Amino acid sequence: MDLHLKDKVVVVTGAAGIKGSIGETIVQALANEGAIPVIICRNDRGFAYEKELQTKGVDALFVKTDVTKPEQIEAAVKVIADKYGRIDALINNVGVNDGVGLEASVDDFVQSLKLNLISYFATTKYCLPYLKKSKGNLLNIGSKVGMTGQGGTSGYAASKGGVLGLTREWAVDLIKEGIRVNALIIAESWTPAYDTWIKTLENGEEKLKSIVKKIPLENRMTTPQEIADACLFTISDRASHTTGQYIFIDGGYVHLDRALLTE
């Protein structure tokens, strides 16, 4: 199926993670569809990804940006607009499950909100004039933590809950502009960061097996490629009448009957 993404300028925040991370996988998928991926991220890996894509003949751009600083986001969007003159879609992907719980300081909590929630508002705000011109659309990457809780991560949970609220709010706000707004919600996905976390645990292998057993569909984790594929479909005009939705790519982890897990 042709997703009609060729030459579309798609901004992806937090997309300079390790190879195989969700953001980086989304960028590669966009490139494969002929889109123009634009990475906004604070990690210098973005320069290497930009060069790698350009070497393959892909028009791509990296703008180094600390998304906890709104003025840097505003400046990054100006760079994008000056180069391309438009933005066709925004994928708010940045996020770190930083473990800022009730024992953390208020300053730590606020910093978590800046990264995981306020950056979504700021990036959307500064991209919005261009999305209005292109009749583009917006996709927020969410987490099951915003719906189910997890324990020990108040900042991330509050942020991801806020992302869900903003998704519906913006879908209402932007209906009149013809701009669709949706959220993709992830549960357990096998990423480099997840692998790193498992390796920090004394009983990591046992913990991993326990988690995987609780994923109803095929007892396996969601792959970053599956998430990327869902992202691309959702921002494409193939999903042209879908807005205000929470789309779960989680193998049934959040919603299906727990009886499925009984051996």
LINQUIFEN-V932533 format. One record per residue. N is the residue number from 1. PSI is psi in whole degrees, 0 to 359 (none if undefined). BURIAL is b if it has 9 or more other ideal C-beta (glycine too) atoms within 8 Angstrom, else e. D_FIRST is the distance of its C-alpha to the first C-alpha in Angstrom with 1 decimal. Layout:
n:N psi:PSI burial:BURIAL d_first:D_FIRST
n:N psi:PSI burial:BURIAL d_first:D_FIRST
This chain:
n:1 psi:127 burial:e d_first:0.0
n:2 psi:119 burial:e d_first:3.8
n:3 psi:359 burial:b d_first:6.1
n:4 psi:37 burial:e d_first:8.9
n:5 psi:0 burial:b d_first:11.1
n:6 psi:129 burial:e d_first:12.7
n:7 psi:11 burial:e d_first:16.5
n:8 psi:134 burial:b d_first:16.5
n:9 psi:113 burial:b d_first:19.6
n:10 psi:117 burial:b d_first:19.0
n:11 psi:131 burial:b d_first:22.3
n:12 psi:119 burial:b d_first:22.5
n:13 psi:152 burial:b d_first:26.0
n:14 psi:34 burial:b d_first:27.5
n:15 psi:15 burial:b d_first:25.0
n:16 psi:35 burial:b d_first:27.6
n:17 psi:184 burial:b d_first:28.3
n:18 psi:151 burial:e d_first:28.8
n:19 psi:130 burial:e d_first:26.1
n:20 psi:355 burial:e d_first:23.9
n:21 psi:165 burial:b d_first:24.7
n:22 psi:312 burial:b d_first:22.2
n:23 psi:315 burial:b d_first:22.4
n:24 psi:322 burial:b d_first:22.3
n:25 psi:321 burial:b d_first:19.3
n:26 psi:315 burial:b d_first:17.5
n:27 psi:314 burial:b d_first:18.7
n:28 psi:320 burial:b d_first:17.6
n:29 psi:320 burial:b d_first:14.0
n:30 psi:315 burial:b d_first:14.2
n:31 psi:319 burial:b d_first:15.7
n:32 psi:334 burial:e d_first:13.1
n:33 psi:0 burial:b d_first:10.5
n:34 psi:9 burial:e d_first:13.4
n:35 psi:172 burial:b d_first:14.8
n:36 psi:99 burial:b d_first:18.6
n:37 psi:135 burial:b d_first:19.7
n:38 psi:121 burial:b d_first:23.2
n:39 psi:125 burial:b d_first:25.2
n:40 psi:114 burial:b d_first:28.2
n:41 psi:158 burial:b d_first:30.2
n:42 psi:351 burial:e d_first:33.9
n:43 psi:133 burial:e d_first:33.3
n:44 psi:348 burial:e d_first:34.1
n:45 psi:335 burial:b d_first:31.4
n:46 psi:327 burial:b d_first:29.2
n:47 psi:319 burial:b d_first:31.1
n:48 psi:321 burial:e d_first:30.2
n:49 psi:319 burial:b d_first:26.4
n:50 psi:312 burial:b d_first:26.6
n:51 psi:317 burial:e d_first:28.4
n:52 psi:315 burial:e d_first:26.2
n:53 psi:318 burial:b d_first:23.0
n:54 psi:325 burial:b d_first:25.0
n:55 psi:329 burial:e d_first:26.3
n:56 psi:1 burial:e d_first:22.8
n:57 psi:12 burial:e d_first:22.5
n:58 psi:131 burial:b d_first:20.6
n:59 psi:112 burial:e d_first:22.1
n:60 psi:157 burial:b d_first:23.0
n:61 psi:138 burial:b d_first:26.0
n:62 psi:130 burial:b d_first:28.1
n:63 psi:107 burial:b d_first:30.8
n:64 psi:124 burial:e d_first:33.2
n:65 psi:131 burial:b d_first:33.9
n:66 psi:106 burial:e d_first:35.9
n:67 psi:358 burial:b d_first:34.1
n:68 psi:357 burial:e d_first:37.2
n:69 psi:102 burial:e d_first:38.7
n:70 psi:327 burial:e d_first:37.4
n:71 psi:330 burial:e d_first:39.1
n:72 psi:325 burial:b d_first:37.0
n:73 psi:314 burial:b d_first:33.8
n:74 psi:316 burial:b d_first:35.0
n:75 psi:321 burial:b d_first:35.9
n:76 psi:316 burial:b d_first:32.5
n:77 psi:324 burial:b d_first:30.7
n:78 psi:319 burial:e d_first:33.1
n:79 psi:315 burial:b d_first:32.3
n:80 psi:314 burial:b d_first:28.5
n:81 psi:321 burial:b d_first:29.4
n:82 psi:325 burial:e d_first:31.9
n:83 psi:316 burial:e d_first:29.4
n:84 psi:338 burial:b d_first:26.3
n:85 psi:2 burial:e d_first:27.8
n:86 psi:163 burial:b d_first:25.0
n:87 psi:126 burial:b d_first:23.0
n:88 psi:335 burial:b d_first:19.6
n:89 psi:150 burial:b d_first:19.2
n:90 psi:127 burial:b d_first:21.6
n:91 psi:106 burial:b d_first:21.1
n:92 psi:100 burial:b d_first:24.6
n:93 psi:341 burial:b d_first:24.5
n:94 psi:143 burial:b d_first:28.1
n:95 psi:139 burial:b d_first:30.2
n:96 psi:121 burial:e d_first:32.9
n:97 psi:88 burial:b d_first:34.4
n:98 psi:1 burial:b d_first:37.8
n:99 psi:27 burial:e d_first:40.2
n:100 psi:97 burial:b d_first:42.1
n:101 psi:194 burial:b d_first:43.9
n:102 psi:337 burial:e d_first:47.0
n:103 psi:350 burial:e d_first:49.3
n:104 psi:166 burial:b d_first:47.7
n:105 psi:161 burial:e d_first:49.3
n:106 psi:322 burial:e d_first:48.2
n:107 psi:319 burial:e d_first:47.3
n:108 psi:320 burial:b d_first:45.0
n:109 psi:314 burial:b d_first:43.3
n:110 psi:320 burial:e d_first:43.0
n:111 psi:322 burial:b d_first:41.5
n:112 psi:319 burial:b d_first:38.9
n:113 psi:321 burial:b d_first:38.0
n:114 psi:317 burial:b d_first:37.8
n:115 psi:312 burial:b d_first:35.2
n:116 psi:347 burial:b d_first:33.1
n:117 psi:305 burial:b d_first:33.4
n:118 psi:327 burial:b d_first:35.2
n:119 psi:328 burial:b d_first:32.9
n:120 psi:316 burial:b d_first:30.0
n:121 psi:312 burial:b d_first:32.3
n:122 psi:315 burial:b d_first:33.4
n:123 psi:317 burial:b d_first:30.0
n:124 psi:315 burial:b d_first:28.6
n:125 psi:314 burial:e d_first:31.9
n:126 psi:335 burial:b d_first:31.8
n:127 psi:339 burial:b d_first:28.1
n:128 psi:318 burial:e d_first:28.4
n:129 psi:326 burial:e d_first:29.9
n:130 psi:325 burial:b d_first:27.0
n:131 psi:325 burial:b d_first:24.4
n:132 psi:318 burial:b d_first:26.4
n:133 psi:323 burial:e d_first:26.3
n:134 psi:355 burial:b d_first:22.5
n:135 psi:42 burial:e d_first:21.8
n:136 psi:195 burial:b d_first:20.0
n:137 psi:172 burial:b d_first:19.7
n:138 psi:134 burial:b d_first:21.2
n:139 psi:123 burial:b d_first:20.4
n:140 psi:134 burial:b d_first:23.4
n:141 psi:119 burial:b d_first:23.3
n:142 psi:186 burial:b d_first:25.9
n:143 psi:148 burial:b d_first:27.7
n:144 psi:338 burial:b d_first:29.1
n:145 psi:328 burial:b d_first:32.5
n:146 psi:346 burial:b d_first:32.4
n:147 psi:324 burial:b d_first:32.5
n:148 psi:344 burial:e d_first:34.4
n:149 psi:169 burial:e d_first:36.6
n:150 psi:327 burial:b d_first:37.3
n:151 psi:129 burial:e d_first:40.9
n:152 psi:16 burial:e d_first:42.3
n:153 psi:59 burial:b d_first:39.6
n:154 psi:318 burial:b d_first:40.7
n:155 psi:313 burial:b d_first:39.2
n:156 psi:318 burial:b d_first:35.7
n:157 psi:316 burial:b d_first:35.8
n:158 psi:319 burial:b d_first:37.1
n:159 psi:312 burial:b d_first:34.6
n:160 psi:330 burial:b d_first:31.6
n:161 psi:320 burial:b d_first:33.2
n:162 psi:323 burial:b d_first:33.6
n:163 psi:320 burial:b d_first:29.9
n:164 psi:318 burial:b d_first:29.1
n:165 psi:317 burial:e d_first:31.7
n:166 psi:326 burial:b d_first:30.6
n:167 psi:310 burial:b d_first:27.0
n:168 psi:320 burial:b d_first:28.3
n:169 psi:313 burial:e d_first:31.0
n:170 psi:326 burial:b d_first:28.7
n:171 psi:320 burial:b d_first:26.3
n:172 psi:311 burial:e d_first:29.4
n:173 psi:321 burial:e d_first:30.8
n:174 psi:4 burial:b d_first:27.7
n:175 psi:315 burial:b d_first:26.7
n:176 psi:340 burial:e d_first:28.9
n:177 psi:356 burial:e d_first:27.0
n:178 psi:22 burial:e d_first:23.6
n:179 psi:124 burial:b d_first:22.6
n:180 psi:144 burial:b d_first:20.8
n:181 psi:124 burial:b d_first:22.2
n:182 psi:167 burial:b d_first:21.1
n:183 psi:138 burial:b d_first:22.2
n:184 psi:126 burial:b d_first:20.6
n:185 psi:127 burial:b d_first:23.4
n:186 psi:144 burial:b d_first:23.9
n:187 psi:267 burial:b d_first:26.7
n:188 psi:110 burial:b d_first:27.3
n:189 psi:135 burial:b d_first:25.1
n:190 psi:97 burial:b d_first:26.3
n:191 psi:167 burial:b d_first:26.7
n:192 psi:323 burial:b d_first:29.5
n:193 psi:322 burial:b d_first:31.4
n:194 psi:317 burial:b d_first:31.3
n:195 psi:317 burial:b d_first:32.6
n:196 psi:316 burial:e d_first:35.3
n:197 psi:314 burial:e d_first:36.4
n:198 psi:320 burial:b d_first:36.7
n:199 psi:345 burial:e d_first:38.8
n:200 psi:347 burial:e d_first:41.2
n:201 psi:142 burial:e d_first:42.1
n:202 psi:323 burial:e d_first:45.1
n:203 psi:46 burial:e d_first:43.4
n:204 psi:314 burial:b d_first:39.8
n:205 psi:319 burial:e d_first:38.7
n:206 psi:318 burial:e d_first:40.2
n:207 psi:317 burial:b d_first:38.6
n:208 psi:315 burial:b d_first:35.2
n:209 psi:321 burial:e d_first:35.6
n:210 psi:318 burial:e d_first:36.8
n:211 psi:312 burial:b d_first:33.8
n:212 psi:323 burial:b d_first:31.3
n:213 psi:337 burial:e d_first:33.2
n:214 psi:3 burial:e d_first:32.5
n:215 psi:109 burial:b d_first:28.7
n:216 psi:313 burial:b d_first:28.2
n:217 psi:108 burial:e d_first:24.8
n:218 psi:8 burial:e d_first:25.6
n:219 psi:54 burial:e d_first:28.3
n:220 psi:162 burial:e d_first:26.4
n:221 psi:156 burial:b d_first:25.4
n:222 psi:139 burial:b d_first:22.0
n:223 psi:151 burial:e d_first:20.6
n:224 psi:328 burial:b d_first:19.9
n:225 psi:321 burial:e d_first:16.5
n:226 psi:322 burial:b d_first:15.7
n:227 psi:316 burial:b d_first:17.1
n:228 psi:317 burial:b d_first:15.2
n:229 psi:318 burial:b d_first:11.8
n:230 psi:322 burial:b d_first:13.1
n:231 psi:310 burial:b d_first:14.5
n:232 psi:319 burial:b d_first:11.6
n:233 psi:317 burial:b d_first:9.8
n:234 psi:325 burial:b d_first:13.3
n:235 psi:351 burial:b d_first:14.1
n:236 psi:165 burial:b d_first:11.1
n:237 psi:358 burial:e d_first:11.6
n:238 psi:343 burial:e d_first:9.1
n:239 psi:39 burial:b d_first:12.3
n:240 psi:347 burial:e d_first:14.6
n:241 psi:27 burial:e d_first:17.3
n:242 psi:117 burial:e d_first:17.7
n:243 psi:153 burial:b d_first:20.8
n:244 psi:22 burial:e d_first:23.9
n:245 psi:147 burial:e d_first:22.2
n:246 psi:112 burial:b d_first:23.0
n:247 psi:116 burial:b d_first:20.0
n:248 psi:121 burial:b d_first:21.5
n:249 psi:82 burial:b d_first:19.8
n:250 psi:13 burial:b d_first:22.9
n:251 psi:26 burial:b d_first:23.0
n:252 psi:11 burial:b d_first:25.2
n:253 psi:317 burial:b d_first:27.8
n:254 psi:320 burial:b d_first:28.9
n:255 psi:335 burial:e d_first:28.8
n:256 psi:156 burial:e d_first:29.3
n:257 psi:129 burial:e d_first:32.8
n:258 psi:343 burial:e d_first:34.9
n:259 psi:336 burial:e d_first:36.2
n:260 psi:339 burial:e d_first:33.1
n:261 psi:0 burial:e d_first:34.8
n:262 psi:124 burial:e d_first:38.0
n:263 psi:none burial:e d_first:38.8
